[in-house]
């Protein structure tokens, strides 16, 4: 398999070289020539040559002049994360904020449809990024529960970016490579970007991590073993037992064409063994391609269009175990030395495979209009298609009688194993059009009322086929929805109305949706924001929603996968089962009520030191979830989903989604953040951003300060630390059953109960595009209650503390007189620095086979080396 992986890596290398040639050949093509640079300043974007930069200040979005950002980054702050693209940066920031809802994105004050419209751009285009707190999104047509990510771009950039990286596991036997080519042009309101990303990952076998295999009920092995038939665990033949001097229940097939009873007796009860781990993957091989092209241009002074095309393809292949055959040898066969029928249990030389392929395409057009005054409108049209295909092999040779003219001892029985391939496919289409109008219809003494009205039409379809279940069906759904929201100022110190109350506002949202296949649904939200002092921001909100199950959950094809390894909490065994997944047409709509209280305390603004907290209370009714693989509570509630043989051994698990009656969770996440200079003079805040503008002299001062900072970026210390504590997490699986307390030993899945405490922290010391970042995560202990032979036992999951490290360096800082080092960044990224894995023990200190450390974390410590060049 390493040989095949090597060839894949070489092919990928050739593809990256071709991509590099494409970048060089096309960076000056017509669509991107609009971004040709005429430099006026020396702010020095990281990695972008000075002659391709323009430092004009863009004054946008005065709508948020009165909203203080929750987080603010200039270009040096952006570079301090050591990431390559906007979507990577957003992912890092959302992780620090524990964002549970997609934010609204603004670019130069205009809303973009989603992250894909800007995500593939290199981070060097960002002049300033501000994260506005929850509740701010209502002013631009978002939900009262959403944050706003506001990006202000450099006025002019033209670049080609090439990235190559290789990641290895220090435990060996696994590696991956990835590459990226990006062509970028920004020229004021006109911008374009083309990105191609490629990834290739090697597979990892269970045998390469020393996974201990469970004892097989039938001793399938290469070369074969003789067992009794039809009682597979009984005595093979009294004559053989007499020859061996003991009762023989298994005997390896000798390597001779005409064996006698004495040949079998020589190794009685000492079977051939084949390591199933060499036929099973912990991680599949994977290859993916992602192409993203986006272009934004002003059509008139008041109308802007953005067009985005995204194409993706990914494939992966898993090995799910050896092919097996059980062949019956009768006493009348001339080659048989036995006096009764026996069976030969054989494992084939080739593993069974499961192959998955996903192709996707999406086209998106957005028109953004400035309607005059404070009103704007956004019209979006979107079409996407996703096709998926799964092919799974099964071996179907069980109890096959051997013909009299076949000598099994002179024949490779592995070649007689019947292997069939089942297919499951689906195609999902979505077409939607959405119009959003936002503005200020009314001025109150405390300020402007902001309103948003939205209408949406959408059509969904899914067609699926499955040879597993003889399934061929389609589902269609139409959606018509309307939404309205208001943000109403009540008191304002800035505007001199009830100044003793500080800044006080309320927001409300209501939407009504109709689905052609499931009737009406609704969503509503109400929130209050209060800033009694400049240093304190408080927000309370309540949201309610009723939504039908997604069309994918209703119409996905049925997939049956053999030899999936699960832990059976009712017997304490780890067994290989037939695993059924797919959709459930009978899912009921889910209702959700979320109550949230959040607070921001700005302790020392000059140091960026602030304390934040977020308390959330979530109640779900008819909670939609994939059925967890196994737990005592779930098995008792859904006995029809867990099939056992006559001996009580689990042989089939059906995990297609279900409705749980109720789910209630209460949690608090609180933490602090710090962004402070460690020496030198920090660059002043951006003169004009999403929060408003400044006069011309201030803009010129910002340009001068930017030029100085580019030559000698200040050293900064960044710290974020967060603690999440879960107070309550209960699930009522079905009416009439006792609730499952996930914090008190109950569980609905084999991962254990809910973790009560989690700590996340990051610390960084950076100077522009050079620095080091360390991330740490501590997960508390949990447990899973089991029942073994009628007695209760507890499987305990240990706490785990993991560290990640990223170090990166701007080569031009090290070699300032070298032209080739300009725009070159070298990085090293270490995941799980201490190579720690979670430990799982039962009450006597044993680890159930399903919970071996390599199952918890197959890769362990990984190290990635990256080289990135901006031309």
C-alpha positions in Angstrom: 0.0 0.0 0.0 2.9 2.4 0.6 3.9 1.8 -3.0 0.5 2.9 -4.3 0.5 5.9 -1.9 3.9 6.9 -3.3 2.6 6.8 -6.8 -0.4 9.0 -5.7 2.0 11.4 -4.1 4.1 11.6 -7.3 1.0 12.2 -9.4 -0.1 14.9 -6.9 3.4 16.5 -7.2 3.0 16.6 -11.0 -0.4 18.2 -10.6 1.0 20.9 -8.2 3.8 21.7 -10.7 1.2 22.0 -13.4 -0.8 24.3 -11.2 2.3 26.4 -10.6 2.8 26.7 -14.3 -0.8 27.7 -14.7 -0.5 30.4 -12.1 2.6 31.9 -13.7 1.0 31.8 -17.2 -2.3 33.3 -16.2 -1.6 35.8 -13.4 -1.6 38.5 -16.0 -4.6 37.4 -17.9 -7.4 39.8 -18.7 -9.8 39.2 -15.9 -7.1 39.9 -13.3 -5.3 42.7 -15.1 -7.8 45.1 -13.5 -5.8 44.6 -10.3 -2.4 45.8 -11.7 -0.8 47.8 -8.9 0.3 51.4 -8.7 1.7 51.7 -5.3 1.2 54.8 -3.2 2.3 53.7 0.2 4.5 51.5 2.2 2.2 49.8 4.7 3.7 46.5 3.4 1.1 43.8 3.4 2.7 40.6 4.5 4.1 38.7 1.5 2.8 41.1 -1.1 5.5 43.1 -3.0 5.4 46.8 -2.4 4.6 47.6 -6.1 1.4 45.6 -5.8 -0.1 47.3 -2.8 -2.2 50.4 -2.3 -2.9 51.8 1.1 -5.9 54.0 0.5 -8.2 53.9 3.4 -11.7 52.7 2.6 -14.4 54.3 4.7 -17.4 52.0 4.8 -20.4 50.9 6.9 -21.2 53.8 9.3 -24.1 51.6 10.2 -22.0 50.1 13.0 -20.4 53.3 14.2 -21.9 52.8 17.7 -21.0 49.1 18.0 -17.7 48.2 19.6 -16.0 45.2 18.1 -15.7 42.0 20.1 -12.4 41.4 18.4 -10.4 43.6 16.0 -7.4 42.6 13.8 -5.3 44.8 11.6 -3.1 43.2 8.9 -0.3 42.4 11.5 -2.9 40.8 13.7 -4.2 38.7 10.7 -0.6 37.7 9.9 -0.1 36.6 13.5 -2.3 33.6 12.9 0.0 32.1 10.4 -2.8 30.9 8.1 -3.1 31.3 4.3 -6.7 32.0 3.4 -9.7 33.9 4.7 -11.7 30.8 5.5 -8.8 29.4 7.5 -8.6 32.6 9.5 -12.4 32.6 10.1 -12.1 29.0 11.3 -9.4 29.9 13.8 -11.5 32.8 15.1 -14.7 30.9 15.4 -12.9 28.2 17.3 -11.7 30.8 19.8 -15.2 32.3 20.1 -16.9 28.9 20.1 -19.3 30.2 17.5 -22.3 27.9 17.1 -24.0 29.9 14.3 -22.6 31.0 11.0 -21.9 34.7 11.1 -22.9 37.4 8.6 -19.9 38.5 6.4 -19.4 42.1 5.2 -16.7 43.0 2.7 -16.0 46.8 2.5 -19.4 47.3 4.2 -21.4 45.2 1.7 -22.9 41.9 2.7 -21.7 38.8 0.8 -23.9 35.7 0.5 -21.7 33.4 2.4 -18.1 32.6 3.2 -17.4 30.9 -0.1 -17.7 34.4 -1.8 -14.5 35.5 0.1 -13.1 32.5 1.8 -10.6 31.3 -0.8 -8.9 34.7 -1.0 -5.4 34.9 0.6 -5.3 36.7 3.9 -3.0 39.4 2.5 -6.1 41.2 1.0 -7.4 42.0 4.5 -6.7 45.5 5.8 -8.9 45.2 8.9 -11.1 42.5 10.3 -13.6 43.2 13.0 -15.9 40.8 14.8 -19.0 42.5 16.0 -20.9 40.9 18.9 -24.1 38.8 18.8 -27.2 40.8 17.9 -25.4 43.2 15.5 -26.3 41.2 12.4 -29.9 42.5 12.4 -28.7 45.8 10.9 -27.6 44.0 7.7 -30.4 41.5 7.3 -29.1 38.8 9.6 -30.6 37.1 12.6 -30.6 38.7 16.1 -28.4 35.8 17.2 -25.6 36.2 14.7 -22.3 37.9 14.9 -20.9 40.0 12.0 -17.4 39.5 10.5 -16.6 42.8 8.8 -13.6 42.7 6.4 -12.1 45.8 5.0 -9.7 45.1 2.1 -6.6 46.7 0.8 -7.5 49.0 -2.1 -5.3 47.3 -4.7 -3.5 43.9 -4.7 -2.5 41.5 -7.4 -0.8 38.3 -6.5 -0.2 34.6 -7.1 0.0 32.4 -4.1 1.5 28.9 -4.1 1.4 26.6 -1.0 2.7 23.1 -0.5 2.6 21.1 2.7 3.4 17.6 3.9 2.1 16.1 7.2 3.4 12.9 8.8 2.5 10.9 11.9 5.4 10.5 14.2 4.1 7.0 15.0 4.8 6.2 11.4 2.9 4.6 8.5 0.8 7.7 7.6 1.3 10.8 5.7 -0.6 13.4 3.7 0.2 16.1 1.2 -1.7 19.2 0.1 -1.2 22.0 -2.3 -2.9 25.2 -3.2 -2.7 27.7 -6.1 -4.4 31.1 -5.8 -4.6 33.9 -8.3 -5.9 37.2 -6.8 -6.8 40.7 -8.0 -8.3 43.5 -6.0 -8.8 46.9 -7.5 -11.1 49.0 -5.3 -14.7 47.6 -5.7 -13.6 45.2 -8.4 -12.0 41.9 -7.2 -11.4 38.4 -8.5 -10.0 35.2 -7.2 -9.3 31.7 -8.5 -8.2 29.0 -6.1 -7.4 25.3 -6.6 -6.8 23.1 -3.6 -5.7 19.5 -3.7 -5.3 17.0 -0.8 -4.0 13.4 -0.7 -4.0 11.3 2.4 -2.5 7.8 2.9 -4.5 5.1 4.5 -3.7 3.7 8.0 -4.2 0.1 8.8 -5.2 -1.3 12.2 -2.1 -3.6 12.1 0.1 -0.4 11.7 -1.1 0.7 15.2 -1.0 -2.7 16.8 -4.7 -3.0 17.3 -5.6 -6.1 19.3 -8.3 -8.0 17.3 -11.3 -9.6 19.0 -11.5 -13.4 19.1 -13.4 -14.4 16.0 -16.4 -16.7 16.4 -15.4 -18.5 13.3 -11.6 -19.0 12.8 -11.3 -17.7 9.2 -7.6 -17.6 8.1 -5.4 -17.7 5.1 -4.7 -21.4 4.4 -7.9 -22.4 6.1 -9.0 -24.1 9.3 -11.2 -27.3 9.7 -14.2 -26.9 12.0 -17.3 -28.9 12.8 -20.4 -28.6 10.6 -23.2 -27.6 11.1 -22.3 -27.0 14.8 -19.3 -24.7 14.1 -18.0 -24.8 17.7 -18.5 -28.6 18.3 -16.2 -31.6 17.9 -14.9 -32.0 14.3 -14.7 -35.8 14.2 -14.4 -38.5 16.9 -11.7 -40.2 14.8 -9.6 -37.0 14.8 -10.0 -36.6 18.5 -8.8 -40.2 19.1 -5.8 -39.5 16.9 -5.0 -36.3 18.8 -5.7 -37.6 22.2 -8.1 -34.7 23.0 -11.4 -33.3 21.7 -10.6 -31.3 18.6 -12.7 -28.3 17.7 -10.4 -26.7 15.2 -7.4 -27.9 13.2 -5.3 -26.0 10.6 -5.2 -27.3 7.0 -1.8 -28.9 6.4 0.2 -27.8 3.5 -0.2 -31.1 1.6 -2.5 -32.1 -1.2 -3.6 -35.5 0.4 -3.6 -35.0 4.2 -4.4 -37.8 6.6 -6.0 -37.6 10.0 -2.6 -37.7 11.6 -1.6 -34.6 9.7 -4.5 -32.8 11.2 -3.9 -34.2 14.6 -0.3 -32.9 14.6 -1.6 -29.3 15.2 -5.0 -30.0 16.7 -6.6 -27.0 18.4 -3.7 -24.8 17.1 -5.4 -23.0 14.3 -4.0 -20.9 11.5 -4.4 -17.2 12.4 -4.6 -14.2 10.0 -4.3 -10.7 11.5 -7.5 -9.0 10.5 -5.8 -5.7 11.2 -3.9 -6.0 8.0 -7.2 -5.9 6.2 -8.9 -3.1 8.1 -8.2 0.7 7.9 -8.3 3.0 10.9 -8.3 5.9 8.4 -9.2 5.6 4.7 -7.1 6.8 1.9 -8.5 10.1 0.6 -8.1 12.5 -2.3 -9.9 15.7 -2.8 -10.0 18.6 -5.2 -11.7 21.9 -4.7 -11.9 24.7 -7.2 -13.3 28.1 -6.3 -13.6 31.1 -8.6 -15.3 34.4 -7.6 -15.6 37.8 -9.2 -17.0 41.0 -7.8 -17.6 44.1 -10.0 -19.6 47.3 -9.8 -22.3 47.4 -12.5 -23.1 51.0 -11.7 -22.2 53.3 -8.8 -25.1 51.9 -6.8 -25.1 48.2 -7.9 -22.5 45.5 -7.3 -22.5 41.9 -8.5 -20.7 38.9 -7.1 -20.5 35.6 -9.0 -19.0 32.5 -7.4 -18.5 29.1 -8.9 -17.3 26.2 -6.8 -16.5 22.6 -7.9 -15.4 19.8 -5.7 -14.5 16.1 -6.0 -13.4 13.8 -3.3 -12.9 10.0 -3.1 -11.9 7.7 -0.3 -11.4 4.0 0.1 -11.7 2.0 3.3 -10.7 -1.6 3.9 -13.3 -3.3 6.0 -11.8 -6.7 6.6 -10.8 -9.9 4.9 -13.1 -11.7 2.5 -14.2 -15.0 4.1 -15.7 -18.3 2.9 -17.1 -21.3 4.7 -16.9 -24.4 2.5 -18.5 -27.7 3.4 -16.4 -30.9 2.8 -18.5 -34.0 2.8 -17.2 -37.5 3.8 -17.9 -38.7 0.2 -15.3 -36.3 -1.2 -12.3 -38.4 -2.2 -9.9 -35.9 -0.6 -11.7 -36.0 2.8 -10.1 -38.2 5.6 -13.1 -37.4 7.9 -16.1 -39.6 8.8 -18.6 -36.8 8.8 -19.2 -33.4 7.1 -16.7 -30.7 8.2 -16.3 -27.0 7.2 -13.2 -25.2 6.0 -13.0 -21.6 7.2 -10.9 -19.6 4.7 -9.8 -15.9 4.5 -9.1 -14.6 1.0 -5.9 -12.8 0.2 -7.6 -9.5 -0.7 -9.5 -7.3 1.7 -13.1 -6.2 1.2 -13.3 -2.5 0.2 -15.7 0.3 0.6 -15.3 3.2 -1.9 -17.0 6.6 -1.6 -17.1 9.3 -4.2 -18.6 12.8 -3.9 -18.9 15.4 -6.7 -20.3 18.8 -6.0 -21.0 22.0 -7.9 -22.4 25.3 -6.9 -23.1 28.6 -8.7 -24.0 31.7 -6.9 -24.9 35.2 -8.1 -25.5 38.1 -5.7 -26.6 41.6 -6.6 -26.1 44.3 -3.9 -27.9 47.6 -4.4 -27.6 50.9 -2.6 -31.1 52.2 -2.8 -30.2 55.7 -1.5 -30.2 57.0 2.0 -29.9 54.2 4.5 -31.6 51.5 2.4 -29.9 48.6 0.6 -31.1 45.4 -1.1 -29.4 42.1 -1.8 -30.7 39.6 -4.4 -29.2 36.2 -4.4 -29.7 33.3 -6.8 -28.1 29.9 -6.1 -28.0 26.5 -7.6 -26.1 23.5 -6.3 -25.8 19.8 -7.0 -24.2 17.0 -5.1 -23.9 13.4 -6.2 -22.6 10.7 -4.0 -21.8 7.1 -4.7 -20.9 4.3 -2.2 -19.7 0.9 -3.4 -19.3 -1.8 -0.7 -18.0 -5.3 -1.2 -19.5 -8.3 0.6 -18.3 -11.9 0.7 -21.2 -14.3 0.3 -19.7 -17.8 0.6 -21.2 -19.3 3.7 -21.9 -23.0 3.9 -21.0 -23.6 0.3 -20.8 -27.4 -0.5 -17.7 -28.5 -2.4 -18.2 -30.6 -5.4 -16.8 -34.1 -5.4 -14.2 -33.3 -8.1 -12.7 -30.4 -6.0 -9.8 -31.2 -3.8 -9.8 -28.3 -1.3 -6.3 -29.2 -0.1 -4.9 -28.7 -3.6 -7.1 -25.7 -4.5 -6.8 -22.1 -3.4 -10.2 -21.8 -1.8 -9.7 -18.0 -1.5 -10.3 -17.7 -5.2 -13.7 -19.4 -4.8 -15.0 -16.9 -2.4 -17.9 -15.1 -4.0 -17.5 -11.3 -3.6 -20.4 -9.0 -4.6 -20.5 -5.2 -4.7 -23.5 -3.2 -3.6 -24.1 0.3 -4.7 -25.8 3.3 -3.1 -26.1 6.6 -4.8 -27.9 9.9 -4.4 -28.2 13.2 -6.2 -29.3 16.3 -4.3 -30.3 19.5 -6.2 -31.0 22.9 -4.6 -32.2 26.0 -6.4 -33.0 29.1 -4.4 -33.7 32.8 -4.8 -33.6 35.3 -1.9 -34.3 39.0 -1.7 -33.3 41.0 1.4 -34.0 44.7 1.9 -32.6 46.5 4.9 -32.7 50.1 6.0 -33.9 52.6 8.5 -37.7 53.4 8.2 -37.9 55.5 11.3 -35.7 57.8 13.5 -36.3 57.8 17.2 -34.8 60.0 19.9 -32.4 57.2 20.8 -31.3 56.7 17.1 -32.4 55.0 13.9 -34.7 52.0 13.8 -33.1 49.3 11.6 -35.4 47.0 9.7 -35.0 44.0 7.4 -37.5 42.2 5.2 -36.7 39.0 3.4 -38.4 36.7 1.0 -37.2 33.3 -0.2 -38.2 30.7 -2.7 -36.4 27.4 -2.9 -36.7 24.0 -4.5 -35.0 20.9 -3.3 -34.9 17.4 -4.7 -33.1 14.2 -3.8 -33.1 10.9 -5.8 -31.5 7.9 -4.2 -30.9 4.3 -5.3 -29.6 1.4 -3.2 -29.0 -2.2 -4.2 -28.7 -3.0 -0.5 -32.4 -2.4 0.0 -33.8 -2.5 -3.6 -34.4 1.2 -3.1 -35.1 3.7 -5.9 -37.0 6.8 -4.8 -37.1 10.5 -5.0 -38.3 13.4 -2.8 -39.1 16.9 -3.8 -39.7 19.9 -1.6 -40.6 23.5 -2.3 -40.1 26.3 0.2 -41.7 29.7 0.4 -40.7 31.9 3.3 -40.9 35.4 4.6 -38.9 37.1 7.3 -38.9 40.4 9.1 -36.7 41.8 11.8 -36.3 45.1 13.7 -33.6 46.6 15.8 -35.0 49.4 17.9 -32.9 51.8 20.0 -34.6 52.6 23.4 -32.0 54.7 25.2 -28.7 56.3 24.0 -26.1 58.1 25.9 -24.4 59.1 22.6 -27.6 60.7 21.3 -28.6 62.2 24.6 -31.9 60.3 25.2 -32.2 58.7 28.6 -28.4 58.9 29.0 -28.6 57.5 32.5 -29.5 54.1 31.0 -26.5 54.0 28.7 -27.1 52.3 25.4 -30.2 50.1 25.3 -31.8 48.5 22.3 -34.2 45.6 21.5 -34.4 43.4 18.4 -37.1 41.1 17.2 -37.4 38.6 14.3 -40.1 36.5 12.9 -40.2 34.2 9.9 -42.9 32.0 8.5 -42.0 29.1 6.2 -44.1 26.7 4.2 -42.7 23.4 2.9 -44.6 21.5 0.2 -44.1 18.1 1.9 -44.4 19.0 5.6 -46.5 22.0 6.0 -45.7 25.2 7.9 -42.8 26.0 10.1 -41.7 29.1 12.0 -38.8 30.9 13.6 -38.8 33.7 16.1 -36.3 35.6 18.1 -36.3 38.4 20.6 -33.2 40.1 22.2 -32.3 43.0 24.4 -28.8 44.6 24.4 -27.7 46.9 27.2 -24.5 48.8 27.6 -24.8 50.6 30.9 -21.2 51.7 30.7 -18.7 51.8 27.8 -16.9 48.8 29.4 -19.9 46.5 29.8 -22.2 44.9 27.1 -25.0 42.6 28.2 -27.4 40.8 25.9 -30.3 38.5 26.5 -32.2 36.6 23.8 -34.8 33.9 23.3 -35.2 32.0 20.1 -37.9 29.5 19.0 -38.0 27.4 15.9 -39.9 24.5 14.3 -38.1 22.9 11.4 -38.8 19.7 9.4 -36.0 17.2 9.0 -33.7 18.0 6.1 -34.4 16.4 2.8 -31.1 14.5 3.0 -32.2 12.8 6.3 -35.5 11.9 4.6 -34.2 10.6 1.3 -30.6 9.4 1.6 -30.0 5.8 0.3 -29.7 2.8 2.6 -26.1 1.6 3.0 -25.1 -1.7 4.5 -21.5 -2.1 5.6 -20.2 -5.5 6.9 -17.6 -6.0 9.6 -18.0 -2.7 11.4 -16.5 -3.0 14.9 -18.7 -1.9 17.8 -18.8 -2.3 21.6 -21.9 -4.0 23.0 -22.6 -2.6 26.4 -25.0 -5.3 27.3 -22.4 -8.1 27.0 -19.1 -6.2 27.3 -18.0 -7.7 23.9 -16.4 -5.9 21.0 -17.9 -7.5 17.9 -18.0 -7.0 14.1 -21.5 -6.3 13.0 -23.4 -5.4 9.8 -23.9 -1.7 10.0 -27.0 -0.1 8.4 -27.1 3.7 7.7 -29.2 6.0 5.5 -32.5 7.9 5.9 -35.8 7.8 7.7 -38.9 9.0 5.9 -40.9 9.1 9.2 -38.9 11.7 11.0 -41.1 14.4 12.7 -40.3 18.1 12.7 -38.0 19.3 15.5 -38.8 22.2 17.7 -36.0 24.1 19.5 -36.1 26.8 22.1 -32.8 28.6 23.0 -32.4 31.1 25.8 -29.1 32.9 25.9 -27.4 35.5 28.1 -24.1 36.9 27.1 -21.8 39.5 28.6 -18.6 41.3 27.5 -16.5 43.2 30.1 -13.8 45.4 28.7 -11.2 45.4 31.5 -8.2 47.2 29.9 -9.0 48.4 26.4 -5.4 49.5 25.7 -4.3 45.9 26.2 -7.2 44.3 24.5 -8.0 42.6 27.8 -11.7 41.6 28.1 -13.8 39.0 29.9 -16.7 37.4 28.1 -19.4 34.9 29.1 -22.2 33.0 27.3 -24.9 31.1 29.1 -27.1 28.9 26.9 -30.2 26.9 27.8 -31.4 24.7 24.9 -34.6 22.6 24.8 -35.4 20.3 21.9 -38.6 18.4 21.3 -38.6 15.5 18.7 -34.8 16.0 18.7 -33.5 14.6 15.4 -30.3 12.5 15.7 -28.5 9.6 14.0 -29.0 6.6 16.3 -25.8 6.2 18.3 -24.0 2.9 17.7 -24.6 1.4 21.1 -25.5 2.2 24.7 -27.7 0.4 27.2 -30.4 3.1 27.1 -30.6 3.2 23.3 -30.6 -0.5 23.0 -33.4 -0.9 25.4 -35.4 2.0 23.7 -34.9 0.7 20.2 -34.5 -3.0 20.4 -35.6 -3.5 16.8 -32.4 -1.6 15.7 -30.1 -4.1 17.3 -30.3 -7.7 16.0 -28.8 -10.6 17.9 -28.2 -14.2 17.0 -29.5 -17.2 19.0 -26.5 -16.9 21.3 -27.3 -13.3 22.1 -24.3 -12.0 20.1 -24.9 -8.6 18.4 -24.8 -9.1 14.6 -26.5 -6.0 13.1 -26.9 -2.4 14.1 -29.3 0.1 12.3 -28.2 3.7 12.9 -30.6 5.4 10.6 -31.8 8.7 12.2 -34.6 8.8 14.8 -36.5 11.4 16.8 -35.7 11.5 20.5 -38.6 12.8 22.6 -36.8 15.6 24.4 -33.3 17.0 24.9 -32.3 19.7 27.5 -28.9 21.2 27.9 -27.6 24.1 30.0 -24.1 25.3 29.7 -21.8 28.3 30.4 -18.8 29.3 28.4 -16.6 32.1 29.9 -13.1 33.3 29.3 -10.7 36.1 28.7 -8.7 37.4 25.8 -5.6 39.6 25.7 -3.8 41.3 22.8 -1.0 43.5 24.1 2.4 44.8 22.8 5.5 43.5 24.5 7.8 46.2 23.3 8.1 49.0 20.9 5.2 51.1 19.8 2.0 49.3 18.7 0.4 50.4 15.5 -2.7 52.5 16.1 -6.1 51.2 15.3 -7.3 51.4 11.8 -8.6 54.8 11.0 -11.8 53.9 9.2 -13.5 50.6 9.5 -16.9 49.0 9.8 -17.5 51.3 12.8 -17.1 54.6 10.9 -14.6 56.9 9.3 -12.1 59.7 10.2 -10.8 62.9 8.8 -8.1 63.1 6.1 -5.3 63.9 8.4 -6.0 60.8 10.5 -6.1 58.7 7.4 -2.6 60.0 6.4 -1.3 59.3 9.9 -2.6 55.7 9.7 -0.8 55.2 6.4 2.4 56.5 7.8 2.1 54.4 10.9 1.3 51.4 8.7 4.5 52.0 6.7 6.6 52.1 9.9 4.9 49.0 11.3 5.6 47.0 8.1 9.3 47.6 8.4 9.5 46.7 12.1 6.3 45.0 13.2 5.7 45.2 17.0 6.0 42.1 19.1 2.6 41.2 20.5 1.3 38.8 23.1 -2.1 37.2 22.4 -3.9 35.0 24.9 -7.4 33.5 24.9 -8.6 31.1 27.5 -12.1 29.7 27.9 -13.9 27.3 30.2 -17.0 25.5 29.3 -19.1 23.9 32.0 -22.2 21.9 31.3 -24.8 22.1 34.2 -27.5 19.9 32.7 -27.7 17.4 29.8 -30.7 15.1 29.8 -32.3 13.2 27.0 -35.7 11.5 27.1 -35.5 8.9 24.4 -39.1 7.8 24.4 -42.2 8.7 26.5 -42.5 6.3 29.4 -38.8 5.8 29.8 -36.6 7.4 32.4 -34.6 10.4 31.2 -30.9 9.7 30.5 -28.6 11.9 32.5 -25.6 12.3 30.3 -23.7 14.0 33.1 -24.5 11.2 35.6 -23.2 8.1 33.9 -26.0 7.8 31.3 -25.1 7.8 27.6 -26.7 7.4 24.2 -23.5 6.4 22.4 -20.3 4.5 22.9 -18.2 7.7 23.3 -19.3 7.9 26.9 -21.4 10.5 28.8 -21.3 14.2 28.4 -18.1 16.0 29.5 -18.9 18.5 32.2 -15.7 20.6 32.0 -13.6 21.7 29.0 -10.8 24.2 28.9 -9.4 25.7 25.7 -6.6 28.2 25.5 -4.3 29.7 22.9 -1.1 31.8 23.5 0.9 33.5 20.8 4.0 35.7 20.6 4.2 37.2 17.1 5.8 40.0 15.2 3.9 40.4 11.9 4.1 37.2 9.9 6.6 35.6 12.3 5.7 34.0 15.5 4.7 31.0 17.5 1.2 29.9 18.6 0.4 27.2 21.2 -3.1 25.8 21.7 -4.2 23.6 24.6 -7.4 21.7 25.3 -8.3 19.8 28.4 -11.4 17.5 28.3 -12.8 16.3 31.6 -13.6 12.7 32.5 -16.8 10.9 31.5 -18.2 7.5 31.9 -20.5 4.9 30.3 -22.7 2.7 32.3 -22.9 -0.9 31.1 -24.6 -4.1 32.0 -22.6 -7.3 31.9 -24.4 -10.5 32.5 -27.1 -8.7 34.5 -24.6 -6.8 36.6 -23.9 -3.1 36.3 -20.4 -1.9 35.4 -18.9 1.4 34.5 -16.5 2.2 31.7 -14.5 5.3 32.6 -13.0 7.7 30.1 -10.0 9.5 31.4 -9.4 13.3 31.2 -7.1 14.3 28.3 -4.8 17.3 27.9 -3.6 18.0 24.3 -1.2 20.7 23.0 -0.9 22.0 19.4 1.9 24.2 18.2 2.4 26.3 15.1 5.6 28.2 14.3 6.0 30.3 11.2 8.5 32.7 9.8 8.6 35.4 7.2 11.8 34.5 5.3 12.2 38.1 4.2 12.6 39.2 7.8 15.5 36.8 8.2 17.0 37.5 4.7 16.0 41.1 4.0 18.4 41.6 1.1 17.3 38.5 -0.8 14.7 39.0 -3.5 13.7 35.3 -3.5 12.7 35.5 0.2 10.2 38.2 -0.4 6.7 36.8 0.2 8.1 33.4 1.4 6.8 31.9 4.6 7.9 28.7 6.2 5.7 27.0 8.8 5.7 23.9 11.1 2.5 22.7 12.6 2.4 20.1 15.4 -0.9 18.5 16.5 -1.0 16.6 19.8 2.5 17.6 20.8 2.7 15.2 23.7 1.2 12.3 21.6 -1.4 11.7 24.4 -4.4 9.6 23.9 -7.5 9.1 26.0 -7.5 6.0 28.2 -10.6 3.9 28.9 -10.9 1.4 31.7 -13.7 -0.8 33.1 -14.1 -1.4 36.8 -11.2 -4.0 36.9 -8.8 -1.8 34.9 -9.2 -3.5 31.5 -9.7 -1.6 28.2 -12.5 -3.0 26.1 -11.1 -3.7 22.6 -13.2 -1.0 21.0 -11.7 1.6 23.2 -8.0 0.9 22.5 -6.0 4.2 22.4 -5.4 4.0 18.7 -9.2 3.8 18.1 -9.6 7.0 20.1 -6.9 8.8 18.1 -5.4 6.8 15.2 -2.8 9.3 14.2 -1.4 10.6 17.5 1.2 13.3 17.0 1.4 14.7 13.5 3.9 17.3 12.1 3.2 19.3 9.0 5.8 21.3 7.1 4.5 24.1 4.9 6.1 26.4 2.4 4.1 29.3 1.0 5.2 31.8 -1.6 3.3 35.0 -2.6 4.4 36.4 -6.0 
